[in-house]
Amino acid sequence: MIIMNKKYTFRIYIGLISISIVAYISFVVYEQFVKHCQNEYGLSYNKTREKLGIPLIPADWSIKERSENFIGWSGNEQKVGHKRKAISFSGCRIESELDVFKLPNQNGKERLLEIEYNYPHESTGNTVIYTYQIDHYSKSISKTTADSILNSEHIKKE
């Protein structure tokens, strides 16, 4: 009876180790797959962004944050102009891009302009949302107003 218990315990132990190894390998493979998919939407995707009218990722930017569903690119956070791009994913499918532009301060208050491009999928078309922010107050604005603000501050969408 004791011998059977040892064999049974050994089999359970080997089974648990095998499951752990398979789970770990699956996680590593999935993580690499997601990273590969996300890399397709980096600098090499700028040609498509240009066709769609979406601000490009400048060549001197780098990835500052990365997770399974998100990549955050940025350059010089202090300078006026295009300062950040956040790209959201669902698996290998790109969902949206959010571009943040730093504007010159006005009366000592920080100003930002955000452009969010939501990619079209089977059930929806693409949408673009423009948001103007002064300090902690923000409001939706039109494309015309967003373009006017950027032009008046001599900021290119890139």
Backbone torsions as a table, in degrees:
resi	resn	phi	psi	omega
1	MET	NA	-41.0	179.4
2	ILE	-64.8	-38.3	179.4
3	ILE	-63.3	-41.6	179.1
4	MET	-64.0	-39.2	179.3
5	ASN	-65.5	-37.9	177.9
6	LYS	-66.2	-42.7	178.4
7	LYS	-63.5	-43.4	-179.6
8	TYR	-63.1	-45.5	178.6
9	THR	-62.8	-41.9	179.3
10	PHE	-62.5	-42.8	179.7
11	ARG	-64.5	-41.4	177.5
12	ILE	-63.4	-43.8	179.1
13	TYR	-59.8	-48.4	178.9
14	ILE	-63.3	-40.7	178.7
15	GLY	-61.9	-44.4	179.5
16	LEU	-65.8	-40.6	177.2
17	ILE	-63.6	-43.5	179.6
18	SER	-61.5	-44.8	178.7
19	ILE	-62.5	-42.0	179.1
20	SER	-62.7	-42.7	179.5
21	ILE	-64.6	-45.6	179.1
22	VAL	-62.3	-42.5	179.5
23	ALA	-63.3	-43.2	179.7
24	TYR	-64.2	-46.5	179.1
25	ILE	-61.7	-41.9	178.3
26	SER	-61.0	-43.0	179.2
27	PHE	-62.3	-46.4	-179.2
28	VAL	-63.2	-44.1	179.3
29	VAL	-63.2	-45.1	179.6
30	TYR	-62.4	-42.8	179.7
31	GLU	-61.2	-42.2	178.1
32	GLN	-68.0	-37.4	177.7
33	PHE	-62.7	-46.8	179.2
34	VAL	-63.3	-43.5	179.6
35	LYS	-61.9	-41.4	177.7
36	HIS	-61.9	-44.9	178.9
37	CYS	-62.0	-45.4	-178.8
38	GLN	-63.0	-36.2	-179.4
39	ASN	-63.8	-23.7	177.2
40	GLU	-65.0	-20.1	-176.7
41	TYR	-106.6	24.7	176.9
42	GLY	-90.8	-136.7	-177.5
43	LEU	-61.0	-35.1	-178.3
44	SER	-67.2	-16.1	179.9
45	TYR	-87.6	-2.6	-177.7
46	ASN	-59.4	-32.0	178.5
47	LYS	-62.2	-41.3	177.6
48	THR	-68.3	-41.8	177.3
49	ARG	-57.5	-42.8	-179.0
50	GLU	-60.9	-42.9	178.5
51	LYS	-63.4	-35.4	-178.1
52	LEU	-85.5	-7.8	-178.7
53	GLY	78.7	23.1	180.0
54	ILE	-95.5	137.9	177.4
55	PRO	-54.4	140.0	-177.3
56	LEU	-81.6	163.3	170.7
57	ILE	-89.9	117.2	178.3
58	PRO	-61.7	148.0	-176.1
59	ALA	-62.0	-26.2	-177.2
60	ASP	-91.3	6.4	178.0
61	TRP	-83.8	163.9	176.4
62	SER	-139.5	164.7	177.9
63	ILE	-77.6	124.6	179.6
64	LYS	-102.1	-27.3	-179.7
65	GLU	-141.8	147.6	176.3
66	ARG	-152.7	135.6	171.2
67	SER	-142.0	-175.5	-178.7
68	GLU	-60.2	-33.0	-174.5
69	ASN	-116.1	12.9	-170.3
70	PHE	-158.4	142.3	168.4
71	ILE	-131.9	132.9	176.9
72	GLY	-113.7	117.0	177.3
73	TRP	-103.1	146.8	172.6
74	SER	-159.6	162.8	177.2
75	GLY	-119.6	-128.9	178.4
76	ASN	-78.6	107.7	-176.5
77	GLU	-69.5	-19.4	-174.9
78	GLN	-89.5	-24.4	-175.0
79	LYS	-78.8	155.0	175.7
80	VAL	-73.5	137.1	179.2
81	GLY	127.4	-162.5	-179.4
82	HIS	-65.3	117.4	-174.3
83	LYS	-116.5	-19.9	-173.5
84	ARG	-157.7	148.7	172.7
85	LYS	-138.1	128.4	176.2
86	ALA	-114.2	128.2	-179.6
87	ILE	-116.0	126.2	-179.0
88	SER	-106.6	145.4	-176.9
89	PHE	-130.6	158.7	166.0
90	SER	-127.4	99.6	-172.0
91	GLY	65.1	-122.1	178.9
92	CYS	-98.5	6.6	-178.1
93	ARG	-99.0	126.6	177.7
94	ILE	-74.2	132.9	-178.3
95	GLU	-103.1	-47.7	-175.6
96	SER	-159.0	163.8	173.0
97	GLU	-132.4	136.1	177.6
98	LEU	-121.5	119.6	178.6
99	ASP	-107.5	133.8	-179.7
100	VAL	-116.0	127.9	178.1
101	PHE	-114.5	127.5	175.9
102	LYS	-86.7	128.0	177.6
103	LEU	-104.4	159.9	175.8
104	PRO	-59.1	143.9	177.3
105	ASN	-59.4	150.4	178.5
106	GLN	-127.3	117.6	-176.5
107	ASN	54.5	39.4	178.4
108	GLY	78.1	4.1	-177.9
109	LYS	-105.9	135.7	179.0
110	GLU	-69.0	139.7	177.7
111	ARG	-126.3	139.8	177.6
112	LEU	-134.2	152.4	171.4
113	LEU	-126.1	128.4	-179.4
114	GLU	-116.3	138.8	175.3
115	ILE	-124.7	118.3	179.6
116	GLU	-111.8	121.3	178.7
117	TYR	-107.9	117.8	177.6
118	ASN	-100.7	120.0	-176.2
119	TYR	-68.6	144.6	179.5
120	PRO	-73.1	145.8	173.8
121	HIS	-133.3	-179.7	-173.0
122	GLU	-49.9	-42.6	-173.5
123	SER	-91.2	-14.7	-176.6
124	THR	-136.0	155.5	172.3
125	GLY	-89.2	177.7	178.2
126	ASN	-75.0	150.4	174.2
127	THR	-132.1	148.0	175.9
128	VAL	-125.9	127.9	-178.7
129	ILE	-117.1	129.2	180.0
130	TYR	-111.5	129.6	-178.9
131	THR	-130.7	132.3	177.6
132	TYR	-110.0	131.3	-176.1
133	GLN	-128.3	131.2	170.7
134	ILE	-121.3	119.5	-173.8
135	ASP	51.8	-118.1	-177.5
136	HIS	-102.8	7.2	179.5
137	TYR	-101.5	131.2	177.4
138	SER	-135.7	153.6	177.6
139	LYS	-148.2	150.6	175.6
140	SER	-73.9	140.9	178.6
141	ILE	-132.8	169.9	179.7
142	SER	-84.4	166.1	175.8
143	LYS	-60.6	-41.8	-179.9
144	THR	-59.7	-45.1	179.2
145	THR	-65.5	-42.7	178.9
146	ALA	-60.8	-46.4	178.9
147	ASP	-62.2	-38.8	179.6
148	SER	-64.2	-42.8	179.0
149	ILE	-62.7	-47.5	-179.8
150	LEU	-62.8	-42.5	179.2
151	ASN	-64.5	-41.5	-178.2
152	SER	-65.9	-26.3	179.1
153	GLU	-96.8	4.2	179.8
154	HIS	58.5	43.2	179.2
155	ILE	-110.6	129.1	178.5
156	LYS	-92.0	143.5	176.8
157	LYS	-73.2	-15.0	-179.9
158	GLU	71.0	NA	NA
